[in-house]
Amino acid sequence: MSPIQPMQRTNIATGTPWEPIVGYSRLVRVGPHVFVTGTTATIAGGSHVGDGDAYAQAAQAIQNIAKVLEEAGASLRDVVRTRIYVLDIQRDWQSVARAHREAFAEVRPATSMLEVRRLIEDWMLVEIEADAIVA
C-alpha cells in the first residue's frame, strides 16, 4: 500500500498592505478547495474605488476575487459560498446584492450578508470572501 500523499498547497498574495502585517494570503488552494479571504475594492497601486458607493465597491471586490481565482486555476463559476460583510445593511444590501447577482446569477452560491461595526479602512463599505471547489 502506498503512503497517502499530502495535497499540494498554493498560497497567492496580491500585494495589499494588510497581507504581510496580518500574515495571510489572499487565496489558499489545497487540492480542489479554494479559499479567498475578505476582499475589498482595492486596485493596483494601493488605491481603491467607490468612495461612498457600496455597489462600486462590491463590484470591484468581486473583480478582485475573479482575478485571484484565475491565478489559482479557478473562476467565479467554481464558487460555492460567499460571505459579504457590510457596514450598513439597511442602506446598502440591495446595491451589494445587485453586484453579487450580476457576477453569480448563474452560479448561485450559498451566501451570507452580515452587518459589521467596522472594516479596516474608513472608506470600506463592503468586504467579500469566497470559497470554491475546482472539479
Secondary structure as the mmCIF struct_conf table of DSSP 4:
data_model
#
loop_
_struct_conf.conf_type_id
_struct_conf.id
_struct_conf.beg_label_comp_id
_struct_conf.beg_label_asym_id
_struct_conf.beg_label_seq_id
_struct_conf.end_label_comp_id
_struct_conf.end_label_asym_id
_struct_conf.end_label_seq_id
HELX_LH_PP_P HELX_LH_PP_P1 SER A 2 GLN A 8
STRN STRN1 ARG A 9 ILE A 12
TURN_TY1_P TURN_TY1_P1 PRO A 17 PRO A 17
HELX_RH_AL_P HELX_RH_AL_P1 TRP A 18 VAL A 22
TURN_TY1_P TURN_TY1_P2 GLY A 23 GLY A 23
BEND BEND1 ARG A 26 ARG A 26
STRN STRN2 LEU A 27 VAL A 30
TURN_TY1_P TURN_TY1_P3 GLY A 31 PRO A 32
STRN STRN3 HIS A 33 THR A 39
BEND BEND2 ALA A 41 ALA A 41
STRN STRN4 THR A 42 ILE A 43
TURN_TY1_P TURN_TY1_P4 ALA A 44 GLY A 46
STRN STRN5 SER A 47 HIS A 48
TURN_TY1_P TURN_TY1_P5 ASP A 51 GLY A 52
HELX_RH_AL_P HELX_RH_AL_P2 ALA A 54 GLU A 71
TURN_TY1_P TURN_TY1_P6 ALA A 72 GLY A 73
HELX_RH_3T_P HELX_RH_3T_P1 LEU A 76 ASP A 78
STRN STRN6 VAL A 79 VAL A 86
BEND BEND3 LEU A 87 LEU A 87
HELX_RH_AL_P HELX_RH_AL_P3 ILE A 89 PHE A 104
TURN_TY1_P TURN_TY1_P7 ALA A 105 VAL A 107
STRN STRN7 ALA A 110 GLU A 115
BEND BEND4 ARG A 117 ARG A 117
BEND BEND5 ILE A 120 GLU A 121
TURN_TY1_P TURN_TY1_P8 ASP A 122 TRP A 123
STRN STRN8 VAL A 126 ILE A 133
#
